[in-house]
Amino acid sequence: MKLVERDRKHLWHPYTQEKTAPLPIPIVGAKGVWLETEDGRKLLDGVSSWWVNTHGHSHPYINKALQQQAESLEHVIFAGFTHEPAVRLSEMLAEILPDGLDRVFYSDNGSTAVEVALKMAYQYWRNKGQERRTFVALERGYHGDTVGAMSASDESAFTKPFKDLLFTVLRADAPHALECERCEQVCDTSCASSLESLLEKHATDTAAVIVEPMLQGAGGMIVWQSGYLKKVRELCDRYGVLLIADEVLTGFGRTGRMFACEHAAISPDIMCLSKALTAGYMPLGVTAATERVFEAFYDDDRLKTFFHGHSYCANPLACAVAIANLELFELENTLDRIGAINRKFHEYGQTLSQFESVRDVRIIGGVLAFELAAADGGYLADIGRDFYLEFLRRNIVLRPLGSVMLFMPPYSIKDSEIEWVFESISDVLLVFERFGVARVDES
Ligand SMILES: Cc1ncc(COP(=O)(O)O)c(C=O)c1O
């Protein structure tokens, strides 16, 4: 029986309407930016395998680190025990994270990194003798699929079925890239004023503000001005609430800096990391906190313990690949490479914005997003799906967010590969503008 037939018998895929979705494509291997299909095609991984890959698939340096670690210690319970990869990674992170984030709590994916952050902020205040039940998050925010992370996320097709299950979160306006470009004062006026008035009213009941700094990802790849992020930090300080930076997507170079908070030279009180942390190899989550947060839990009273953990906390294999990932950033000057990719994106962005069918182009670091003008229907917009299928036919994986197409390749992508993707994007847009569809059947 073929792989896809076996898949149909038992599997249930994420974010997939199994009745109507096209059959999944069997992948038998991957190298660099290329995924190899069972029937011998090579597909360019234009979304870094759900925004996780950094240095390309099957990188020999990371493979070796993983293999070596597997030979010495594959896993051990992390309560009551410790090990070299967990300690080494925490040291490396403390070195490169924004100032003050010196405590590392491990979990196993982006959503759990966020759950940990929310619970940590909530219990921080309890341990200090204050009941603070409120969180403030932003419009268009997305923080993951577990119940707390969904509560912090803005309402969408993802959260709709679970609406009654979620806790209430106050929601402030987020800056929109289009508006930001037009409004130089934006950070002091419309956008930040909504957060300010929420904090003015609710500060003493608010545990934390949670944001995706500089780039709101799943909400539509919304790029901020750094001034807004500065303002968020200022307001949290002024009103005495914690700031959680969810850098699950933005961490490890995706916005051009190692961490997006660096664009505004701010440090949050708590930061969530996952995705590119392990170069796209293994699930691992990190919630980093300041000593001030840690100290609220450090006590003779056992009830002040942070009672949270997962079976695979600090998995040594995952920590070992994360270490190799960070070493490669140094060895291969990855941040410089992301800068070069960004320049190519900006050059092509000029061409892209000339297309009538493109409503907006948004670029930051190694992320290029463009929103199609003729689209409606949010995340479920048909046009995004049609474009996705057409790019797949052309051997490029560009999974959209509704009508927002995005290109976020592994940093190891070559210039010639980027140019080839740009040519394909222009071709598809030309067809779309002429015929109103992503593809004209040649038969
Ligand atoms: C900003 C942000 N936070 C959290 C998550 C959830 O991460 P995971 O899919 O690993 O649970 C995502 C996933 O896209 C994300 O973009």
The ligand as a Gaussian input file, in Angstrom:
#p B3LYP/6-31G(d) Opt

LIG

0 1
 C        3.869000      33.982000      18.107000
 C        3.512000      32.535000      18.308000
 N        3.342000      32.073000      19.547000
 C        3.054000      30.779000      19.790000
 C        2.905000      29.886000      18.740000
 C        2.568000      28.451000      19.030000
 O        3.670000      27.647000      18.769000
 P        3.482000      26.071000      18.556000
 O        2.862000      25.902000      17.222000
 O        4.875000      25.517000      18.624000
 O        2.624000      25.577000      19.658000
 C        3.071000      30.336000      17.435000
 C        2.900000      29.418000      16.311000
 O        2.813000      29.800000      15.175000
 C        3.385000      31.697000      17.203000
 O        3.549000      32.190000      15.965000

